[in-house]
Amino acid sequence: MITNDFDISLEGLVRKYSRRWLVEKEISEQVHFFHLNRNSSGIVVKVDFDLVMTILAHNLYRLFAQNIDGYSHCEAKTIFNKFILNAGAVTVSDKTIAVKLKKKRTLPLTLERLSEFSSLSYPWLYGKKVIVSAANST
């Protein structure tokens, strides 16, 4: 590490650079996985919207993986591949929307994480509940 701050202790210098490295790592992840440098338009409003949606998606990935042992510090790409990228069947009835996800190694963790939302009804879905479960076959 190169610095011109001769008054800072070695420990302070390492802490400062580690925080900077984490910020740069987050920016790098957003550029590569969320394609932050490929905005949909040159119009400022659309670019701002793209940036907001990218940061929102990144934070949702972080919140999803926050309490899953072994995955809390994974990059968004890993979280996507392990948990989000999955096929399934969706059945819509009068009161529920049932999502049956195909079996996957990390499916029990996904179902555990989503179980806290199973009792909620969503106004934008006309008050229906979303029930996520495992499919009987692969």
N, CA, C and O atoms as a GROMACS GRO file, in nm:
protein
  552
    1MET      N    1   0.084  -0.117   0.000
    1MET     CA    2   0.000   0.000   0.000
    1MET      C    3   0.089   0.124   0.000
    1MET      O    4   0.188   0.132   0.072
    2ILE      N    5   0.051   0.216  -0.081
    2ILE     CA    6   0.127   0.340  -0.092
    2ILE      C    7   0.041   0.452  -0.034
    2ILE      O    8  -0.077   0.464  -0.066
    3THR      N    9   0.103   0.534   0.051
    3THR     CA   10   0.031   0.645   0.112
    3THR      C   11   0.128   0.761   0.138
    3THR      O   12   0.249   0.742   0.151
    4ASN      N   13   0.070   0.878   0.143
    4ASN     CA   14   0.150   0.994   0.182
    4ASN      C   15   0.104   1.046   0.319
    4ASN      O   16   0.145   1.153   0.362
    5ASP      N   17   0.017   0.969   0.385
    5ASP     CA   18  -0.031   1.002   0.519
    5ASP      C   19   0.060   0.931   0.620
    5ASP      O   20   0.037   0.816   0.656
    6PHE      N   21   0.164   1.000   0.663
    6PHE     CA   22   0.263   0.940   0.752
    6PHE      C   23   0.221   0.940   0.898
    6PHE      O   24   0.287   0.880   0.983
    7ASP      N   25   0.109   1.008   0.928
    7ASP     CA   26   0.063   1.015   1.066
    7ASP      C   27  -0.030   0.899   1.104
    7ASP      O   28  -0.056   0.876   1.222
    8ILE      N   29  -0.078   0.826   1.006
    8ILE     CA   30  -0.172   0.718   1.032
    8ILE      C   31  -0.096   0.591   1.073
    8ILE      O   32   0.012   0.562   1.022
    9SER      N   33  -0.156   0.517   1.165
    9SER     CA   34  -0.092   0.392   1.209
    9SER      C   35  -0.111   0.285   1.101
    9SER      O   36  -0.197   0.298   1.014
   10LEU      N   37  -0.032   0.181   1.108
   10LEU     CA   38  -0.042   0.072   1.012
   10LEU      C   39  -0.181   0.009   1.019
   10LEU      O   40  -0.240  -0.021   0.915
   11GLU      N   41  -0.232  -0.011   1.139
   11GLU     CA   42  -0.366  -0.068   1.154
   11GLU      C   43  -0.472   0.021   1.092
   11GLU      O   44  -0.562  -0.028   1.023
   12GLY      N   45  -0.462   0.150   1.114
   12GLY     CA   46  -0.557   0.246   1.056
   12GLY      C   47  -0.551   0.246   0.905
   12GLY      O   48  -0.653   0.257   0.838
   13LEU      N   49  -0.429   0.234   0.851
   13LEU     CA   50  -0.411   0.231   0.706
   13LEU      C   51  -0.476   0.107   0.646
   13LEU      O   52  -0.543   0.115   0.543
   14VAL      N   53  -0.455  -0.008   0.709
   14VAL     CA   54  -0.515  -0.133   0.659
   14VAL      C   55  -0.667  -0.126   0.667
   14VAL      O   56  -0.735  -0.170   0.574
   15ARG      N   57  -0.721  -0.071   0.775
   15ARG     CA   58  -0.867  -0.058   0.788
   15ARG      C   59  -0.923   0.034   0.680
   15ARG      O   60  -1.027   0.005   0.621
   16LYS      N   61  -0.855   0.146   0.655
   16LYS     CA   62  -0.901   0.240   0.554
   16LYS      C   63  -0.904   0.175   0.416
   16LYS      O   64  -1.002   0.188   0.344
   17TYR      N   65  -0.798   0.104   0.380
   17TYR     CA   66  -0.792   0.040   0.250
   17TYR      C   67  -0.890  -0.076   0.238
   17TYR      O   68  -0.943  -0.100   0.129
   18SER      N   69  -0.917  -0.147   0.347
   18SER     CA   70  -1.013  -0.257   0.340
   18SER      C   71  -1.154  -0.204   0.313
   18SER      O   72  -1.229  -0.266   0.238
   19ARG      N   73  -1.190  -0.092   0.373
   19ARG     CA   74  -1.322  -0.032   0.345
   19ARG      C   75  -1.330   0.014   0.201
   19ARG      O   76  -1.432  -0.005   0.135
   20ARG      N   77  -1.223   0.075   0.151
   20ARG     CA   78  -1.221   0.119   0.012
   20ARG      C   79  -1.233   0.000  -0.083
   20ARG      O   80  -1.302   0.008  -0.184
   21TRP      N   81  -1.165  -0.109  -0.048
   21TRP     CA   82  -1.169  -0.227  -0.133
   21TRP      C   83  -1.311  -0.283  -0.139
   21TRP      O   84  -1.356  -0.326  -0.245
   22LEU      N   85  -1.382  -0.284  -0.025
   22LEU     CA   86  -1.520  -0.334  -0.024
   22LEU      C   87  -1.611  -0.249  -0.113
   22LEU      O   88  -1.696  -0.302  -0.184
   23VAL      N   89  -1.593  -0.118  -0.108
   23VAL     CA   90  -1.672  -0.028  -0.194
   23VAL      C   91  -1.641  -0.056  -0.340
   23VAL      O   92  -1.733  -0.065  -0.422
   24GLU      N   93  -1.513  -0.069  -0.375
   24GLU     CA   94  -1.476  -0.098  -0.513
   24GLU      C   95  -1.528  -0.233  -0.558
   24GLU      O   96  -1.566  -0.250  -0.674
   25LYS      N   97  -1.529  -0.330  -0.468
   25LYS     CA   98  -1.582  -0.463  -0.500
   25LYS      C   99  -1.731  -0.455  -0.530
   25LYS      O  100  -1.778  -0.518  -0.625
   26GLU      N  101  -1.807  -0.378  -0.452
   26GLU     CA  102  -1.950  -0.361  -0.476
   26GLU      C  103  -1.975  -0.294  -0.611
   26GLU      O  104  -2.064  -0.335  -0.685
   27ILE      N  105  -1.899  -0.191  -0.642
   27ILE     CA  106  -1.914  -0.123  -0.771
   27ILE      C  107  -1.882  -0.219  -0.884
   27ILE      O  108  -1.954  -0.222  -0.984
   28SER      N  109  -1.775  -0.296  -0.871
   28SER     CA  110  -1.738  -0.394  -0.973
   28SER      C  111  -1.848  -0.496  -0.994
   28SER      O  112  -1.879  -0.532  -1.108
   29GLU      N  113  -1.908  -0.543  -0.885
   29GLU     CA  114  -2.018  -0.640  -0.896
   29GLU      C  115  -2.136  -0.579  -0.969
   29GLU      O  116  -2.198  -0.645  -1.053
   30GLN      N  117  -2.170  -0.454  -0.938
   30GLN     CA  118  -2.283  -0.390  -1.005
   30GLN      C  119  -2.255  -0.369  -1.153
   30GLN      O  120  -2.346  -0.381  -1.236
   31VAL      N  121  -2.132  -0.338  -1.188
   31VAL     CA  122  -2.097  -0.320  -1.329
   31VAL      C  123  -2.106  -0.452  -1.405
   31VAL      O  124  -2.160  -0.456  -1.515
   32HIS      N  125  -2.054  -0.560  -1.345
   32HIS     CA  126  -2.050  -0.687  -1.417
   32HIS      C  127  -2.182  -0.763  -1.415
   32HIS      O  128  -2.227  -0.810  -1.520
   33PHE      N  129  -2.246  -0.777  -1.300
   33PHE     CA  130  -2.368  -0.858  -1.292
   33PHE      C  131  -2.492  -0.780  -1.333
   33PHE      O  132  -2.576  -0.831  -1.408
   34PHE      N  133  -2.504  -0.656  -1.286
   34PHE     CA  134  -2.621  -0.576  -1.316
   34PHE      C  135  -2.602  -0.487  -1.439
   34PHE      O  136  -2.692  -0.411  -1.474
   35HIS      N  137  -2.488  -0.495  -1.504
   35HIS     CA  138  -2.458  -0.418  -1.625
   35HIS      C  139  -2.478  -0.268  -1.603
   35HIS      O  140  -2.540  -0.200  -1.684
   36LEU      N  141  -2.424  -0.219  -1.493
   36LEU     CA  142  -2.441  -0.079  -1.456
   36LEU      C  143  -2.386   0.016  -1.561
   36LEU      O  144  -2.437   0.127  -1.576
   37ASN      N  145  -2.283  -0.025  -1.633
   37ASN     CA  146  -2.225   0.064  -1.734
   37ASN      C  147  -2.296   0.054  -1.869
   37ASN      O  148  -2.250   0.115  -1.966
   38ARG      N  149  -2.407  -0.021  -1.878
   38ARG     CA  150  -2.483  -0.033  -2.002
   38ARG      C  151  -2.625   0.017  -1.981
   38ARG      O  152  -2.721  -0.060  -1.987
   39ASN      N  153  -2.637   0.144  -1.956
   39ASN     CA  154  -2.768   0.202  -1.933
   39ASN      C  155  -2.851   0.199  -2.060
   39ASN      O  156  -2.796   0.199  -2.171
   40SER      N  157  -2.983   0.195  -2.045
   40SER     CA  158  -3.070   0.175  -2.160
   40SER      C  159  -3.086   0.299  -2.247
   40SER      O  160  -3.136   0.288  -2.359
   41SER      N  161  -3.047   0.413  -2.199
   41SER     CA  162  -3.072   0.533  -2.276
   41SER      C  163  -2.973   0.642  -2.238
   41SER      O  164  -2.914   0.641  -2.131
   42GLY      N  165  -2.958   0.736  -2.328
   42GLY     CA  166  -2.877   0.853  -2.301
   42GLY      C  167  -2.956   0.961  -2.230
   42GLY      O  168  -2.899   1.060  -2.185
   43ILE      N  169  -3.086   0.943  -2.220
   43ILE     CA  170  -3.172   1.041  -2.154
   43ILE      C  171  -3.148   1.032  -2.003
   43ILE      O  172  -3.150   0.923  -1.946
   44VAL      N  173  -3.127   1.145  -1.940
   44VAL     CA  174  -3.089   1.149  -1.799
   44VAL      C  175  -3.192   1.080  -1.710
   44VAL      O  176  -3.155   1.009  -1.616
   45VAL      N  177  -3.321   1.100  -1.737
   45VAL     CA  178  -3.425   1.040  -1.654
   45VAL      C  179  -3.414   0.888  -1.659
   45VAL      O  180  -3.424   0.823  -1.555
   46LYS      N  181  -3.395   0.831  -1.777
   46LYS     CA  182  -3.385   0.686  -1.789
   46LYS      C  183  -3.257   0.634  -1.725
   46LYS      O  184  -3.258   0.528  -1.663
   47VAL      N  185  -3.149   0.707  -1.738
   47VAL     CA  186  -3.023   0.665  -1.676
   47VAL      C  187  -3.038   0.665  -1.525
   47VAL      O  188  -2.994   0.572  -1.458
   48ASP      N  189  -3.101   0.768  -1.470
   48ASP     CA  190  -3.124   0.774  -1.325
   48ASP      C  191  -3.213   0.658  -1.281
   48ASP      O  192  -3.189   0.598  -1.177
   49PHE      N  193  -3.317   0.627  -1.360
   49PHE     CA  194  -3.406   0.516  -1.326
   49PHE      C  195  -3.329   0.384  -1.330
   49PHE      O  196  -3.346   0.300  -1.241
   50ASP      N  197  -3.245   0.365  -1.431
   50ASP     CA  198  -3.164   0.243  -1.440
   50ASP      C  199  -3.074   0.229  -1.319
   50ASP      O  200  -3.060   0.120  -1.263
   51LEU      N  201  -3.013   0.339  -1.278
   51LEU     CA  202  -2.925   0.336  -1.162
   51LEU      C  203  -3.002   0.300  -1.035
   51LEU      O  204  -2.956   0.218  -0.956
   52VAL      N  205  -3.118   0.361  -1.015
   52VAL     CA  206  -3.199   0.332  -0.897
   52VAL      C  207  -3.242   0.186  -0.897
   52VAL      O  208  -3.235   0.120  -0.793
   53MET      N  209  -3.287   0.134  -1.010
   53MET     CA  210  -3.332  -0.005  -1.018
   53MET      C  211  -3.216  -0.101  -0.995
   53MET      O  212  -3.233  -0.206  -0.933
   54THR      N  213  -3.097  -0.067  -1.045
   54THR     CA  214  -2.980  -0.150  -1.023
   54THR      C  215  -2.944  -0.157  -0.875
   54THR      O  216  -2.918  -0.265  -0.822
   55ILE      N  217  -2.942  -0.044  -0.809
   55ILE     CA  218  -2.910  -0.040  -0.667
   55ILE      C  219  -3.018  -0.111  -0.586
   55ILE      O  220  -2.987  -0.180  -0.490
   56LEU      N  221  -3.143  -0.095  -0.624
   56LEU     CA  222  -3.252  -0.165  -0.556
   56LEU      C  223  -3.236  -0.317  -0.572
   56LEU      O  224  -3.248  -0.390  -0.474
   57ALA      N  225  -3.208  -0.364  -0.692
   57ALA     CA  226  -3.189  -0.507  -0.715
   57ALA      C  227  -3.071  -0.559  -0.633
   57ALA      O  228  -3.080  -0.666  -0.571
   58HIS      N  229  -2.962  -0.485  -0.633
   58HIS     CA  230  -2.844  -0.526  -0.556
   58HIS      C  231  -2.878  -0.538  -0.408
   58HIS      O  232  -2.839  -0.635  -0.344
   59ASN      N  233  -2.950  -0.441  -0.354
   59ASN     CA  234  -2.986  -0.444  -0.212
   59ASN      C  235  -3.084  -0.556  -0.180
   59ASN      O  236  -3.079  -0.614  -0.072
   60LEU      N  237  -3.175  -0.588  -0.273
   60LEU     CA  238  -3.266  -0.700  -0.251
   60LEU      C  239  -3.191  -0.832  -0.246
   60LEU      O  240  -3.223  -0.919  -0.164
   61TYR      N  241  -3.093  -0.849  -0.333
   61TYR     CA  242  -3.009  -0.969  -0.327
   61TYR      C  243  -2.938  -0.977  -0.192
   61TYR      O  244  -2.932  -1.083  -0.130
   62ARG      N  245  -2.884  -0.864  -0.145
   62ARG     CA  246  -2.814  -0.861  -0.016
   62ARG      C  247  -2.909  -0.898   0.098
   62ARG      O  248  -2.874  -0.978   0.185
   63LEU      N  249  -3.030  -0.841   0.097
   63LEU     CA  250  -3.127  -0.870   0.203
   63LEU      C  251  -3.169  -1.017   0.200
   63LEU      O  252  -3.186  -1.079   0.304
   64PHE      N  253  -3.188  -1.072   0.080
   64PHE     CA  254  -3.228  -1.211   0.068
   64PHE      C  255  -3.125  -1.304   0.131
   64PHE      O  256  -3.160  -1.397   0.203
   65ALA      N  257  -2.998  -1.278   0.103
   65ALA     CA  258  -2.891  -1.369   0.147
   65ALA      C  259  -2.836  -1.333   0.285
   65ALA      O  260  -2.753  -1.407   0.338
   66GLN      N  261  -2.880  -1.225   0.343
   66GLN     CA  262  -2.823  -1.175   0.468
   66GLN      C  263  -2.822  -1.278   0.580
   66GLN      O  264  -2.722  -1.288   0.651
   67ASN      N  265  -2.928  -1.353   0.599
   67ASN     CA  266  -2.938  -1.446   0.711
   67ASN      C  267  -2.923  -1.591   0.670
   67ASN      O  268  -2.958  -1.680   0.747
   68ILE      N  269  -2.873  -1.617   0.552
   68ILE     CA  270  -2.850  -1.755   0.509
   68ILE      C  271  -2.704  -1.789   0.537
   68ILE      O  272  -2.613  -1.730   0.480
   69ASP      N  273  -2.684  -1.886   0.625
   69ASP     CA  274  -2.549  -1.924   0.664
   69ASP      C  275  -2.466  -1.964   0.543
   69ASP      O  276  -2.508  -2.046   0.461
   70GLY      N  277  -2.348  -1.905   0.533
   70GLY     CA  278  -2.256  -1.937   0.425
   70GLY      C  279  -2.278  -1.858   0.297
   70GLY      O  280  -2.197  -1.867   0.205
   71TYR      N  281  -2.386  -1.782   0.289
   71TYR     CA  282  -2.414  -1.708   0.167
   71TYR      C  283  -2.426  -1.557   0.190
   71TYR      O  284  -2.450  -1.482   0.096
   72SER      N  285  -2.410  -1.512   0.312
   72SER     CA  286  -2.433  -1.371   0.344
   72SER      C  287  -2.334  -1.276   0.277
   72SER      O  288  -2.363  -1.158   0.259
   73HIS      N  289  -2.217  -1.327   0.240
   73HIS     CA  290  -2.117  -1.240   0.176
   73HIS      C  291  -2.094  -1.274   0.030
   73HIS      O  292  -1.998  -1.226  -0.031
   74CYS      N  293  -2.181  -1.355  -0.027
   74CYS     CA  294  -2.166  -1.394  -0.168
   74CYS      C  295  -2.204  -1.277  -0.259
   74CYS      O  296  -2.279  -1.188  -0.221
   75GLU      N  297  -2.151  -1.281  -0.378
   75GLU     CA  298  -2.186  -1.181  -0.478
   75GLU      C  299  -2.326  -1.210  -0.531
   75GLU      O  300  -2.378  -1.320  -0.516
   76ALA      N  301  -2.386  -1.109  -0.592
   76ALA     CA  302  -2.521  -1.122  -0.646
   76ALA      C  303  -2.528  -1.233  -0.750
   76ALA      O  304  -2.629  -1.303  -0.759
   77LYS      N  305  -2.424  -1.250  -0.829
   77LYS     CA  306  -2.424  -1.354  -0.932
   77LYS      C  307  -2.437  -1.493  -0.868
   77LYS      O  308  -2.511  -1.577  -0.918
   78THR      N  309  -2.365  -1.517  -0.759
   78THR     CA  310  -2.373  -1.644  -0.688
   78THR      C  311  -2.512  -1.664  -0.629
   78THR      O  312  -2.568  -1.773  -0.639
   79ILE      N  313  -2.567  -1.561  -0.567
   79ILE     CA  314  -2.701  -1.570  -0.509
   79ILE      C  315  -2.803  -1.600  -0.618
   79ILE      O  316  -2.892  -1.683  -0.598
   80PHE      N  317  -2.789  -1.534  -0.731
   80PHE     CA  318  -2.880  -1.559  -0.843
   80PHE      C  319  -2.872  -1.705  -0.889
   80PHE      O  320  -2.974  -1.772  -0.903
   81ASN      N  321  -2.750  -1.753  -0.912
   81ASN     CA  322  -2.733  -1.890  -0.962
   81ASN      C  323  -2.778  -1.995  -0.861
   81ASN      O  324  -2.834  -2.097  -0.901
   82LYS      N  325  -2.754  -1.974  -0.734
   82LYS     CA  326  -2.787  -2.073  -0.633
   82LYS      C  327  -2.934  -2.072  -0.592
   82LYS      O  328  -2.991  -2.177  -0.563
   83PHE      N  329  -2.998  -1.954  -0.590
   83PHE     CA  330  -3.132  -1.943  -0.534
   83PHE      C  331  -3.239  -1.897  -0.632
   83PHE      O  332  -3.349  -1.954  -0.634
   84ILE      N  333  -3.210  -1.798  -0.712
   84ILE     CA  334  -3.313  -1.736  -0.796
   84ILE      C  335  -3.335  -1.812  -0.927
   84ILE      O  336  -3.448  -1.830  -0.970
   85LEU      N  337  -3.228  -1.855  -0.989
   85LEU     CA  338  -3.236  -1.923  -1.119
   85LEU      C  339  -3.295  -2.062  -1.099
   85LEU      O  340  -3.223  -2.157  -1.067
   86ASN      N  341  -3.425  -2.073  -1.118
   86ASN     CA  342  -3.494  -2.200  -1.099
   86ASN      C  343  -3.624  -2.194  -1.178
   86ASN      O  344  -3.683  -2.087  -1.195
   87ALA      N  345  -3.668  -2.307  -1.224
   87ALA     CA  346  -3.794  -2.316  -1.297
   87ALA      C  347  -3.901  -2.369  -1.204
   87ALA      O  348  -3.871  -2.420  -1.096
   88GLY      N  349  -4.024  -2.358  -1.245
   88GLY     CA  350  -4.133  -2.408  -1.164
   88GLY      C  351  -4.265  -2.390  -1.234
   88GLY      O  352  -4.271  -2.350  -1.351
   89ALA      N  353  -4.370  -2.419  -1.163
   89ALA     CA  354  -4.506  -2.405  -1.215
   89ALA      C  355  -4.583  -2.307  -1.128
   89ALA      O  356  -4.571  -2.308  -1.005
   90VAL      N  357  -4.661  -2.222  -1.192
   90VAL     CA  358  -4.741  -2.123  -1.121
   90VAL      C  359  -4.888  -2.152  -1.146
   90VAL      O  360  -4.932  -2.167  -1.260
   91THR      N  361  -4.964  -2.161  -1.037
   91THR     CA  362  -5.108  -2.184  -1.046
   91THR      C  363  -5.179  -2.070  -0.976
   91THR      O  364  -5.153  -2.042  -0.858
   92VAL      N  365  -5.270  -2.004  -1.047
   92VAL     CA  366  -5.343  -1.890  -0.992
   92VAL      C  367  -5.487  -1.933  -0.966
   92VAL      O  368  -5.555  -1.982  -1.055
   93SER      N  369  -5.531  -1.915  -0.840
   93SER     CA  370  -5.670  -1.943  -0.805
   93SER      C  371  -5.734  -1.814  -0.754
   93SER      O  372  -5.674  -1.707  -0.763
   94ASP      N  373  -5.854  -1.826  -0.701
   94ASP     CA  374  -5.924  -1.706  -0.654
   94ASP      C  375  -5.855  -1.638  -0.537
   94ASP      O  376  -5.856  -1.515  -0.527
   95LYS      N  377  -5.794  -1.717  -0.447
   95LYS     CA  378  -5.736  -1.660  -0.326
   95LYS      C  379  -5.586  -1.675  -0.314
   95LYS      O  380  -5.524  -1.609  -0.230
   96THR      N  381  -5.526  -1.759  -0.395
   96THR     CA  382  -5.382  -1.784  -0.382
   96THR      C  383  -5.313  -1.788  -0.518
   96THR      O  384  -5.374  -1.810  -0.623
   97ILE      N  385  -5.184  -1.767  -0.511
   97ILE     CA  386  -5.096  -1.791  -0.625
   97ILE      C  387  -4.994  -1.892  -0.574
   97ILE      O  388  -4.911  -1.860  -0.489
   98ALA      N  389  -4.999  -2.014  -0.627
   98ALA     CA  390  -4.912  -2.121  -0.582
   98ALA      C  391  -4.794  -2.134  -0.679
   98ALA      O  392  -4.812  -2.148  -0.800
   99VAL      N  393  -4.675  -2.128  -0.624
   99VAL     CA  394  -4.553  -2.142  -0.703
   99VAL      C  395  -4.483  -2.269  -0.656
   99VAL      O  396  -4.443  -2.279  -0.540
  100LYS      N  397  -4.469  -2.365  -0.746
  100LYS     CA  398  -4.400  -2.490  -0.714
  100LYS      C  399  -4.267  -2.491  -0.787
  100LYS      O  400  -4.262  -2.505  -0.909
  101LEU      N  401  -4.159  -2.474  -0.710
  101LEU     CA  402  -4.025  -2.466  -0.767
  101LEU      C  403  -3.966  -2.605  -0.784
  101LEU      O  404  -3.989  -2.694  -0.702
  102LYS      N  405  -3.889  -2.622  -0.891
  102LYS     CA  406  -3.822  -2.749  -0.913
  102LYS      C  407  -3.718  -2.773  -0.805
  102LYS      O  408  -3.662  -2.679  -0.747
  103LYS      N  409  -3.694  -2.901  -0.778
  103LYS     CA  410  -3.599  -2.936  -0.674
  103LYS      C  411  -3.459  -2.891  -0.712
  103LYS      O  412  -3.415  -2.903  -0.826
  104LYS      N  413  -3.391  -2.838  -0.612
  104LYS     CA  414  -3.257  -2.785  -0.629
  104LYS      C  415  -3.187  -2.797  -0.495
  104LYS      O  416  -3.253  -2.797  -0.390
  105ARG      N  417  -3.059  -2.807  -0.496
  105ARG     CA  418  -2.984  -2.826  -0.371
  105ARG      C  419  -3.012  -2.718  -0.267
  105ARG      O  420  -3.020  -2.747  -0.147
  106THR      N  421  -3.027  -2.595  -0.310
  106THR     CA  422  -3.049  -2.484  -0.217
  106THR      C  423  -3.196  -2.451  -0.198
  106THR      O  424  -3.229  -2.352  -0.132
  107LEU      N  425  -3.286  -2.532  -0.254
  107LEU     CA  426  -3.429  -2.504  -0.242
  107LEU      C  427  -3.478  -2.499  -0.097
  107LEU      O  428  -3.558  -2.411  -0.065
  108PRO      N  429  -3.435  -2.588  -0.008
  108PRO     CA  430  -3.480  -2.577   0.132
  108PRO      C  431  -3.445  -2.442   0.196
  108PRO      O  432  -3.524  -2.387   0.272
  109LEU      N  433  -3.327  -2.389   0.164
  109LEU     CA  434  -3.290  -2.257   0.217
  109LEU      C  435  -3.378  -2.148   0.158
  109LEU      O  436  -3.418  -2.055   0.229
  110THR      N  437  -3.410  -2.159   0.030
  110THR     CA  438  -3.497  -2.061  -0.034
  110THR      C  439  -3.635  -2.064   0.028
  110THR      O  440  -3.692  -1.960   0.060
  111LEU      N  441  -3.690  -2.185   0.046
  111LEU     CA  442  -3.824  -2.197   0.105
  111LEU      C  443  -3.826  -2.145   0.248
  111LEU      O  444  -3.923  -2.082   0.290
  112GLU      N  445  -3.720  -2.173   0.323
  112GLU     CA  446  -3.711  -2.123   0.460
  112GLU      C  447  -3.710  -1.971   0.463
  112GLU      O  448  -3.776  -1.909   0.546
  113ARG      N  449  -3.635  -1.912   0.372
  113ARG     CA  450  -3.624  -1.766   0.366
  113ARG      C  451  -3.756  -1.703   0.324
  113ARG      O  452  -3.790  -1.594   0.372
  114LEU      N  453  -3.832  -1.769   0.235
  114LEU     CA  454  -3.958  -1.713   0.187
  114LEU      C  455  -4.077  -1.747   0.276
  114LEU      O  456  -4.184  -1.690   0.257
  115SER      N  457  -4.060  -1.837   0.371
  115SER     CA  458  -4.172  -1.879   0.455
  115SER      C  459  -4.231  -1.765   0.537
  115SER      O  460  -4.350  -1.767   0.569
  116GLU      N  461  -4.150  -1.667   0.572
  116GLU     CA  462  -4.201  -1.555   0.652
  116GLU      C  463  -4.300  -1.469   0.575
  116GLU      O  464  -4.370  -1.388   0.635
  117PHE      N  465  -4.306  -1.484   0.443
  117PHE     CA  466  -4.398  -1.405   0.361
  117PHE      C  467  -4.522  -1.482   0.320
  117PHE      O  468  -4.609  -1.427   0.252
  118SER      N  469  -4.533  -1.608   0.361
  118SER     CA  470  -4.644  -1.692   0.315
  118SER      C  471  -4.779  -1.652   0.373
  118SER      O  472  -4.883  -1.682   0.314
  119SER      N  473  -4.781  -1.585   0.486
  119SER     CA  474  -4.908  -1.547   0.548
  119SER      C  475  -4.957  -1.409   0.502
  119SER      O  476  -5.065  -1.366   0.540
  120LEU      N  477  -4.877  -1.341   0.421
  120LEU     CA  478  -4.915  -1.206   0.376
  120LEU      C  479  -5.003  -1.213   0.252
  120LEU      O  480  -4.986  -1.299   0.166
  121SER      N  481  -5.096  -1.121   0.244
  121SER     CA  482  -5.172  -1.105   0.120
  121SER      C  483  -5.129  -0.972   0.058
  121SER      O  484  -5.100  -0.876   0.129
  122TYR      N  485  -5.125  -0.969  -0.072
  122TYR     CA  486  -5.067  -0.855  -0.143
  122TYR      C  487  -5.175  -0.776  -0.216
  122TYR      O  488  -5.244  -0.832  -0.302
  123PRO      N  489  -5.192  -0.648  -0.184
  123PRO     CA  490  -5.297  -0.566  -0.246
  123PRO      C  491  -5.283  -0.558  -0.398
  123PRO      O  492  -5.384  -0.559  -0.469
  124TRP      N  493  -5.161  -0.550  -0.450
  124TRP     CA  494  -5.143  -0.538  -0.593
  124TRP      C  495  -5.170  -0.671  -0.666
  124TRP      O  496  -5.172  -0.675  -0.789
  125LEU      N  497  -5.190  -0.778  -0.589
  125LEU     CA  498  -5.232  -0.907  -0.645
  125LEU      C  499  -5.377  -0.936  -0.607
  125LEU      O  500  -5.418  -1.052  -0.598
  126TYR      N  501  -5.453  -0.830  -0.584
  126TYR     CA  502  -5.595  -0.839  -0.547
  126TYR      C  503  -5.615  -0.917  -0.418
  126TYR      O  504  -5.712  -0.991  -0.404
  127GLY      N  505  -5.524  -0.900  -0.323
  127GLY     CA  506  -5.535  -0.961  -0.192
  127GLY      C  507  -5.500  -1.108  -0.186
  127GLY      O  508  -5.527  -1.175  -0.086
  128LYS      N  509  -5.442  -1.160  -0.292
  128LYS     CA  510  -5.407  -1.303  -0.295
  128LYS      C  511  -5.280  -1.328  -0.215
  128LYS      O  512  -5.195  -1.241  -0.200
  129LYS      N  513  -5.270  -1.451  -0.162
  129LYS     CA  514  -5.149  -1.494  -0.094
  129LYS      C  515  -5.061  -1.570  -0.193
  129LYS      O  516  -5.111  -1.641  -0.280
  130VAL      N  517  -4.931  -1.554  -0.178
  130VAL     CA  518  -4.836  -1.627  -0.261
  130VAL      C  519  -4.778  -1.741  -0.178
  130VAL      O  520  -4.719  -1.718  -0.072
  131ILE      N  521  -4.796  -1.862  -0.226
  131ILE     CA  522  -4.748  -1.981  -0.155
  131ILE      C  523  -4.639  -2.045  -0.240
  131ILE      O  524  -4.664  -2.093  -0.351
  132VAL      N  525  -4.518  -2.047  -0.187
  132VAL     CA  526  -4.405  -2.106  -0.258
  132VAL      C  527  -4.373  -2.240  -0.194
  132VAL      O  528  -4.359  -2.249  -0.072
  133SER      N  529  -4.362  -2.344  -0.277
  133SER     CA  530  -4.332  -2.478  -0.225
  133SER      C  531  -4.248  -2.552  -0.326
  133SER      O  532  -4.223  -2.504  -0.437
  134ALA      N  533  -4.204  -2.672  -0.286
  134ALA     CA  534  -4.123  -2.755  -0.374
  134ALA      C  535  -4.216  -2.840  -0.461
  134ALA      O  536  -4.321  -2.885  -0.416
  135ALA      N  537  -4.174  -2.861  -0.585
  135ALA     CA  538  -4.250  -2.947  -0.676
  135ALA      C  539  -4.224  -3.093  -0.637
  135ALA      O  540  -4.123  -3.125  -0.575
  136ASN      N  541  -4.317  -3.180  -0.673
  136ASN     CA  542  -4.301  -3.322  -0.642
  136ASN      C  543  -4.202  -3.392  -0.733
  136ASN      O  544  -4.149  -3.498  -0.698
  137SER      N  545  -4.176  -3.334  -0.849
  137SER     CA  546  -4.081  -3.394  -0.942
  137SER      C  547  -3.979  -3.291  -0.985
  137SER      O  548  -3.997  -3.172  -0.960
  138THR      N  549  -3.873  -3.335  -1.050
  138THR     CA  550  -3.770  -3.242  -1.095
  138THR      C  551  -3.791  -3.199  -1.236
  138THR      O  552  -3.712  -3.120  -1.289
   0.00000   0.00000   0.00000
